[in-house]
Amino acid sequence: MIGNNSKPIDVTNLNFSKEVLNSKIPVLVDFWAEWCVPCKATFPIIEQVAKEYSGKLKVVRVDVDSNRDIANNYMIRSIPTFLLFNDGMVKNQIVGAVKKSVFVDVIDKLLNDW
């Protein structure tokens, strides 16, 4: 998958390296949990971002309850947390339920620098 996904991909401990760290294009990782109300509130925004940036940005979701190793490795202490990766490295972070414009600003900056 090179990133022409119009929907977020569920990522686990098993495929995190392949889908995120080894991605050929930048990746937005949504750290969330089923019980997290703000996470659910941001999911429609994340779906819109995945669709609008299809082919330029890969959007993935990590359930922190099922994938604690990934969450611990990136010191996720609050959810939702969104990390932007490029070339296997974290380039930016968004914490909390924010408006779509915040995502767009951060993503556009990353893509312009890429």
Secondary structure as the mmCIF struct_conf table of DSSP 4:
data_model
#
loop_
_struct_conf.conf_type_id
_struct_conf.id
_struct_conf.beg_label_comp_id
_struct_conf.beg_label_asym_id
_struct_conf.beg_label_seq_id
_struct_conf.end_label_comp_id
_struct_conf.end_label_asym_id
_struct_conf.end_label_seq_id
BEND BEND1 GLY A 3 GLY A 3
BEND BEND2 SER A 6 LYS A 7
HELX_LH_PP_P HELX_LH_PP_P1 PRO A 8 PRO A 8
STRN STRN1 ILE A 9 VAL A 11
TURN_TY1_P TURN_TY1_P1 ASN A 13 ASN A 15
HELX_RH_AL_P HELX_RH_AL_P1 PHE A 16 PHE A 16
HELX_RH_PI_P HELX_RH_PI_P1 SER A 17 LEU A 21
TURN_TY1_P TURN_TY1_P2 ASN A 22 ASN A 22
BEND BEND3 LYS A 24 ILE A 25
STRN STRN2 VAL A 27 TRP A 32
TURN_TY1_P TURN_TY1_P3 GLU A 34 TRP A 35
HELX_RH_AL_P HELX_RH_AL_P2 VAL A 37 GLU A 52
TURN_TY1_P TURN_TY1_P4 TYR A 53 LYS A 56
STRN STRN3 LYS A 58 ASP A 63
TURN_TY1_P TURN_TY1_P5 VAL A 64 SER A 66
HELX_RH_AL_P HELX_RH_AL_P3 ARG A 68 ASN A 73
TURN_TY1_P TURN_TY1_P6 TYR A 74 MET A 75
BEND BEND4 SER A 78 PRO A 80
STRN STRN4 THR A 81 ASN A 86
TURN_TY1_P TURN_TY1_P7 ASP A 87 GLY A 88
STRN STRN5 MET A 89 VAL A 95
BEND BEND5 GLY A 96 ALA A 97
HELX_RH_AL_P HELX_RH_AL_P4 LYS A 100 ASP A 113
#
